């Protein structure tokens, strides 16, 4: 193995290296957001009433927050999928 090849192997700065870094950064962000969501859910366990047309269910606030978060995450995933499909 030559000196040039050895240096390239230790310090990957090409596109593949950036992809690995971005995947790790994305994973870290997902874990941080998930931990924050769990903390908020455990701190909000009081009952909450919300109105949908003529229906007024009373559910724990944590369940309501989880539903809103899941809906937002699903909508974000759908938009990301549509944008990726449009580009490529």
PyMOL commands that place a pseudoatom at each C-alpha (Angstrom):
pseudoatom trace, name=CA, resn=UNK, resi=1, chain=A, elem=C, hetatm=0, pos=[0.000, 0.000, 0.000]
pseudoatom trace, name=CA, resn=UNK, resi=2, chain=A, elem=C, hetatm=0, pos=[1.481, 3.312, -1.072]
pseudoatom trace, name=CA, resn=UNK, resi=3, chain=A, elem=C, hetatm=0, pos=[1.628, 6.462, 0.993]
pseudoatom trace, name=CA, resn=UNK, resi=4, chain=A, elem=C, hetatm=0, pos=[-1.115, 8.181, -1.058]
pseudoatom trace, name=CA, resn=UNK, resi=5, chain=A, elem=C, hetatm=0, pos=[-3.454, 5.201, -0.759]
pseudoatom trace, name=CA, resn=UNK, resi=6, chain=A, elem=C, hetatm=0, pos=[-2.897, 5.023, 3.002]
pseudoatom trace, name=CA, resn=UNK, resi=7, chain=A, elem=C, hetatm=0, pos=[-3.780, 8.683, 3.483]
pseudoatom trace, name=CA, resn=UNK, resi=8, chain=A, elem=C, hetatm=0, pos=[-6.957, 8.344, 1.454]
pseudoatom trace, name=CA, resn=UNK, resi=9, chain=A, elem=C, hetatm=0, pos=[-8.061, 5.377, 3.548]
pseudoatom trace, name=CA, resn=UNK, resi=10, chain=A, elem=C, hetatm=0, pos=[-7.657, 7.187, 6.855]
pseudoatom trace, name=CA, resn=UNK, resi=11, chain=A, elem=C, hetatm=0, pos=[-9.287, 10.493, 5.954]
pseudoatom trace, name=CA, resn=UNK, resi=12, chain=A, elem=C, hetatm=0, pos=[-12.247, 9.857, 3.698]
pseudoatom trace, name=CA, resn=UNK, resi=13, chain=A, elem=C, hetatm=0, pos=[-13.473, 13.231, 2.459]
pseudoatom trace, name=CA, resn=UNK, resi=14, chain=A, elem=C, hetatm=0, pos=[-15.303, 12.102, -0.659]
pseudoatom trace, name=CA, resn=UNK, resi=15, chain=A, elem=C, hetatm=0, pos=[-19.015, 11.804, -1.257]
pseudoatom trace, name=CA, resn=UNK, resi=16, chain=A, elem=C, hetatm=0, pos=[-19.238, 8.427, 0.498]
pseudoatom trace, name=CA, resn=UNK, resi=17, chain=A, elem=C, hetatm=0, pos=[-17.765, 9.930, 3.669]
pseudoatom trace, name=CA, resn=UNK, resi=18, chain=A, elem=C, hetatm=0, pos=[-20.282, 12.746, 3.602]
pseudoatom trace, name=CA, resn=UNK, resi=19, chain=A, elem=C, hetatm=0, pos=[-23.151, 10.269, 3.200]
pseudoatom trace, name=CA, resn=UNK, resi=20, chain=A, elem=C, hetatm=0, pos=[-22.061, 8.328, 6.279]
pseudoatom trace, name=CA, resn=UNK, resi=21, chain=A, elem=C, hetatm=0, pos=[-21.791, 11.554, 8.269]
pseudoatom trace, name=CA, resn=UNK, resi=22, chain=A, elem=C, hetatm=0, pos=[-25.251, 12.701, 7.147]
pseudoatom trace, name=CA, resn=UNK, resi=23, chain=A, elem=C, hetatm=0, pos=[-26.813, 9.351, 8.071]
pseudoatom trace, name=CA, resn=UNK, resi=24, chain=A, elem=C, hetatm=0, pos=[-25.264, 9.551, 11.541]
pseudoatom trace, name=CA, resn=UNK, resi=25, chain=A, elem=C, hetatm=0, pos=[-26.410, 13.152, 11.983]
pseudoatom trace, name=CA, resn=UNK, resi=26, chain=A, elem=C, hetatm=0, pos=[-29.938, 12.196, 10.899]
pseudoatom trace, name=CA, resn=UNK, resi=27, chain=A, elem=C, hetatm=0, pos=[-29.991, 9.265, 13.321]
pseudoatom trace, name=CA, resn=UNK, resi=28, chain=A, elem=C, hetatm=0, pos=[-28.811, 11.492, 16.171]
pseudoatom trace, name=CA, resn=UNK, resi=29, chain=A, elem=C, hetatm=0, pos=[-31.530, 14.056, 15.370]
pseudoatom trace, name=CA, resn=UNK, resi=30, chain=A, elem=C, hetatm=0, pos=[-34.209, 11.361, 15.275]
pseudoatom trace, name=CA, resn=UNK, resi=31, chain=A, elem=C, hetatm=0, pos=[-33.078, 9.961, 18.633]
pseudoatom trace, name=CA, resn=UNK, resi=32, chain=A, elem=C, hetatm=0, pos=[-32.996, 13.429, 20.242]
pseudoatom trace, name=CA, resn=UNK, resi=33, chain=A, elem=C, hetatm=0, pos=[-36.490, 14.269, 18.951]
pseudoatom trace, name=CA, resn=UNK, resi=34, chain=A, elem=C, hetatm=0, pos=[-37.815, 10.879, 20.107]
pseudoatom trace, name=CA, resn=UNK, resi=35, chain=A, elem=C, hetatm=0, pos=[-36.386, 11.397, 23.605]
pseudoatom trace, name=CA, resn=UNK, resi=36, chain=A, elem=C, hetatm=0, pos=[-37.880, 14.891, 23.787]
pseudoatom trace, name=CA, resn=UNK, resi=37, chain=A, elem=C, hetatm=0, pos=[-41.280, 13.572, 22.668]
pseudoatom trace, name=CA, resn=UNK, resi=38, chain=A, elem=C, hetatm=0, pos=[-41.205, 10.862, 25.347]
pseudoatom trace, name=CA, resn=UNK, resi=39, chain=A, elem=C, hetatm=0, pos=[-40.312, 13.447, 28.020]
pseudoatom trace, name=CA, resn=UNK, resi=40, chain=A, elem=C, hetatm=0, pos=[-43.183, 15.726, 26.949]
pseudoatom trace, name=CA, resn=UNK, resi=41, chain=A, elem=C, hetatm=0, pos=[-45.595, 12.780, 26.865]
pseudoatom trace, name=CA, resn=UNK, resi=42, chain=A, elem=C, hetatm=0, pos=[-44.709, 11.679, 30.401]
pseudoatom trace, name=CA, resn=UNK, resi=43, chain=A, elem=C, hetatm=0, pos=[-45.080, 15.226, 31.736]
pseudoatom trace, name=CA, resn=UNK, resi=44, chain=A, elem=C, hetatm=0, pos=[-48.558, 15.711, 30.223]
pseudoatom trace, name=CA, resn=UNK, resi=45, chain=A, elem=C, hetatm=0, pos=[-50.836, 13.034, 31.613]
pseudoatom trace, name=CA, resn=UNK, resi=46, chain=A, elem=C, hetatm=0, pos=[-53.844, 15.205, 32.563]
pseudoatom trace, name=CA, resn=UNK, resi=47, chain=A, elem=C, hetatm=0, pos=[-57.123, 14.624, 30.736]
pseudoatom trace, name=CA, resn=UNK, resi=48, chain=A, elem=C, hetatm=0, pos=[-57.893, 16.895, 27.793]
pseudoatom trace, name=CA, resn=UNK, resi=49, chain=A, elem=C, hetatm=0, pos=[-61.130, 17.439, 25.933]
pseudoatom trace, name=CA, resn=UNK, resi=50, chain=A, elem=C, hetatm=0, pos=[-61.143, 18.325, 22.274]
pseudoatom trace, name=CA, resn=UNK, resi=51, chain=A, elem=C, hetatm=0, pos=[-63.962, 18.771, 19.825]
pseudoatom trace, name=CA, resn=UNK, resi=52, chain=A, elem=C, hetatm=0, pos=[-64.338, 17.111, 16.424]
pseudoatom trace, name=CA, resn=UNK, resi=53, chain=A, elem=C, hetatm=0, pos=[-67.582, 18.231, 14.794]
pseudoatom trace, name=CA, resn=UNK, resi=54, chain=A, elem=C, hetatm=0, pos=[-70.180, 17.131, 17.387]
pseudoatom trace, name=CA, resn=UNK, resi=55, chain=A, elem=C, hetatm=0, pos=[-67.952, 14.686, 19.243]
pseudoatom trace, name=CA, resn=UNK, resi=56, chain=A, elem=C, hetatm=0, pos=[-66.124, 15.768, 22.432]
pseudoatom trace, name=CA, resn=UNK, resi=57, chain=A, elem=C, hetatm=0, pos=[-63.843, 12.942, 23.587]
pseudoatom trace, name=CA, resn=UNK, resi=58, chain=A, elem=C, hetatm=0, pos=[-61.784, 13.247, 26.751]
pseudoatom trace, name=CA, resn=UNK, resi=59, chain=A, elem=C, hetatm=0, pos=[-58.379, 11.601, 26.470]
pseudoatom trace, name=CA, resn=UNK, resi=60, chain=A, elem=C, hetatm=0, pos=[-55.072, 11.979, 28.277]
pseudoatom trace, name=CA, resn=UNK, resi=61, chain=A, elem=C, hetatm=0, pos=[-53.142, 14.936, 26.886]
pseudoatom trace, name=CA, resn=UNK, resi=62, chain=A, elem=C, hetatm=0, pos=[-50.209, 12.594, 26.188]
pseudoatom trace, name=CA, resn=UNK, resi=63, chain=A, elem=C, hetatm=0, pos=[-52.359, 10.556, 23.786]
pseudoatom trace, name=CA, resn=UNK, resi=64, chain=A, elem=C, hetatm=0, pos=[-53.524, 13.715, 22.035]
pseudoatom trace, name=CA, resn=UNK, resi=65, chain=A, elem=C, hetatm=0, pos=[-49.940, 14.984, 21.709]
pseudoatom trace, name=CA, resn=UNK, resi=66, chain=A, elem=C, hetatm=0, pos=[-48.755, 11.616, 20.418]
pseudoatom trace, name=CA, resn=UNK, resi=67, chain=A, elem=C, hetatm=0, pos=[-51.507, 11.646, 17.786]
pseudoatom trace, name=CA, resn=UNK, resi=68, chain=A, elem=C, hetatm=0, pos=[-50.577, 15.156, 16.655]
pseudoatom trace, name=CA, resn=UNK, resi=69, chain=A, elem=C, hetatm=0, pos=[-46.869, 14.247, 16.518]
pseudoatom trace, name=CA, resn=UNK, resi=70, chain=A, elem=C, hetatm=0, pos=[-47.553, 11.038, 14.577]
pseudoatom trace, name=CA, resn=UNK, resi=71, chain=A, elem=C, hetatm=0, pos=[-49.775, 12.905, 12.118]
pseudoatom trace, name=CA, resn=UNK, resi=72, chain=A, elem=C, hetatm=0, pos=[-47.070, 15.521, 11.556]
pseudoatom trace, name=CA, resn=UNK, resi=73, chain=A, elem=C, hetatm=0, pos=[-44.373, 12.875, 11.102]
pseudoatom trace, name=CA, resn=UNK, resi=74, chain=A, elem=C, hetatm=0, pos=[-46.535, 10.969, 8.626]
pseudoatom trace, name=CA, resn=UNK, resi=75, chain=A, elem=C, hetatm=0, pos=[-47.292, 14.103, 6.626]
pseudoatom trace, name=CA, resn=UNK, resi=76, chain=A, elem=C, hetatm=0, pos=[-43.590, 15.014, 6.564]
pseudoatom trace, name=CA, resn=UNK, resi=77, chain=A, elem=C, hetatm=0, pos=[-42.697, 11.530, 5.313]
pseudoatom trace, name=CA, resn=UNK, resi=78, chain=A, elem=C, hetatm=0, pos=[-45.329, 11.722, 2.573]
pseudoatom trace, name=CA, resn=UNK, resi=79, chain=A, elem=C, hetatm=0, pos=[-44.087, 15.142, 1.401]
pseudoatom trace, name=CA, resn=UNK, resi=80, chain=A, elem=C, hetatm=0, pos=[-40.457, 13.930, 1.432]
pseudoatom trace, name=CA, resn=UNK, resi=81, chain=A, elem=C, hetatm=0, pos=[-41.441, 10.861, -0.590]
pseudoatom trace, name=CA, resn=UNK, resi=82, chain=A, elem=C, hetatm=0, pos=[-43.320, 12.959, -3.149]
pseudoatom trace, name=CA, resn=UNK, resi=83, chain=A, elem=C, hetatm=0, pos=[-40.394, 15.367, -3.507]
pseudoatom trace, name=CA, resn=UNK, resi=84, chain=A, elem=C, hetatm=0, pos=[-37.932, 12.489, -3.968]
pseudoatom trace, name=CA, resn=UNK, resi=85, chain=A, elem=C, hetatm=0, pos=[-40.184, 10.894, -6.564]
pseudoatom trace, name=CA, resn=UNK, resi=86, chain=A, elem=C, hetatm=0, pos=[-40.539, 14.159, -8.450]
pseudoatom trace, name=CA, resn=UNK, resi=87, chain=A, elem=C, hetatm=0, pos=[-36.747, 14.680, -8.603]
pseudoatom trace, name=CA, resn=UNK, resi=88, chain=A, elem=C, hetatm=0, pos=[-35.755, 11.277, -9.642]
for i in range(1, 88): cmd.bond("trace and resi %d" % i, "trace and resi %d" % (i + 1))
show_as sticks, trace
zoom trace
